[in-house]
Amino acid sequence: DFNSRTTATGNDEIGGLGRTFNSMAASLARAEQNRRDFLANVSHELKTPVASIQALAETILDGLAAKPAQQERYLQTIVGESNRINRLIRELLDMAQLEAGELSIVRQKLDIREFWEQEQDKYVSLLAAKALSLEVDIPAGLSPVWADPDRLSQVLSNLLSNAIRYAPEQSTLTLTARSVPQFLSLALTDQGPGIAPADLPHIWERFYRVDSARARDSGGTGLGLSITKKLVETMGGSITVHSVVNEGSTFSFTLPVASE
Ligand code: ADP
């Protein structure tokens, strides 16, 4: 009786170990696959602009772009592609630091109205280039938040540049701030193409782009939202999206209110 009990327990334990081992192996294989996908994505994202810079520079050097206007167009593309590479590298470094838990977040008490007043000028020319109007609704008297101004500025810049990128010309964007228990909620709405329900859960993933050709043409890297989400979460908030195809999207995030 004793023996059969121990045998039974032993079998159970071995079965359990086997299952644990299988699931560990599966998750290691998944991690390895993710790592490989990630490297393939990074290489592809770097190769594309480098190839285009090389081809354009060679065309100019070989004297095949004779007209000054043509040369200027090529040079402008070279500058644009170099900017993309720069942005990608900056975002990769941010992501590496965020994932290693090494990104320094220095939080302080911030008044959102004052903060926006300092930030708004950055967007004037981007908005003007597409004749967009930005309606801002940040009521006076909201509690100050506890946030890192540089990181908050990065979050706003990522969300606003997406909204500006995807919004149709002459449309309206709105930025609102509201107080919710213990948090302040900031929401940015655009009248852009929206995001299909099947894509929505994935937009926070690294390199995920709903329409990769269009997103790439418009200068996107597919890293912006995954960094934005991590930054918001590192500051103690959360981020959500509500989107209706052909109507637009609203990205909302919260920040903890500073305790007195
Ligand atoms: P990207 O740098 O390509 O914009 P993001 O991580 O910022 O990458 O966004 C991921 C994808 O989510 C985008 O490629 C785009 O398809 C979609 N997306 C993000 N913001 C918006 C928006 N405001 N309207 C429509 N689609 C959006």
Residues whose N, C-alpha, C, O or C-beta is under 5 A from the ligand:
A	BS01	ADP	N162 A163 Y166 G192 G194 I195 I203 Y208 R209 V210 D211 A215 G220 T221 G222 L223 G224 L225 S226 S249
